[in-house]
Amino acid sequence: MCQVNEDSQNGMNEDVSFIKRYQFKGALFDANLLLVYVVGKCGKNRLLRLQHTKQYADDFDLIEKLVESFSTLYTTPNVLTEVSNLGKKCGVEFFDQLKRIVHVLDERYCASRDATLNSQFRKLGLTDSALLNLGPKFLIVTADFDLYSVLRANKVDAVNFHHLRPSLWT
C-alpha cells in the first residue's frame, strides 16, 4: 500500500485527499491509465512501443503504485474495449496480462443510450460520458484534462493523474 507524505496536502493536493478517502472504497481508472498499467505489467520497455503509452513510460511506477493503492478497481465495458483495441499491437502477452487484470476488476455498466443523453457527450465521447454518468458513485482517476474538468465541474470526485508527481509518494 503506498503512503502519501503529509507535506503533500498543499495546492493541488485535493487529489491526494481523494486517494486517501477512496483507498478502501476503490477507484475507476480511465482507459489511458489502465492501458499503461496493463502494458507496463508486460514490461516497462513495451510502453515506448505504443503511441498511447510512450508519454507515460517514466510514470509507470507511479501508476502501478496508484492502481495498487486501492482495494477495489472498477471499470466499464467501454474502458476495457478501448484498452483492448489500443493495446492489441503488443500481442499475446498483452492479452494474457489484460485477462488476468480483467478477472480482478469490478465491472460496472452504463447503457450507451444513457451516455449519449449526457449533455457532455459531444465533448467527451461515449466512454467518458459513461464515466461521467457513473462518476457520482466512484472516484475517477484520469489523465484526460477535459474529462477531469467536466467531472469536477459536475462535483464528481476525480483525480488528475498529472497533479501527482513522485515527490508526493513514498
Buried (B, 14 or more C-beta within 10 A) or exposed (E): EBEBEEEBEEEEBBBBBBBEEBBEBBBBBBBBBBBBBBBBBBEBEBBEEBEBBBBBBEBBEBBBBBBEBBEBBBBBBBBBEBBBEBBEEBEEEBBEBBEEBBEEBEEBEBEBEEBEEBEBBEBBBBBBBBBBBBBEEBBBBBBBEEBBBBBBEBEBBBBBBBBBEEEBBE
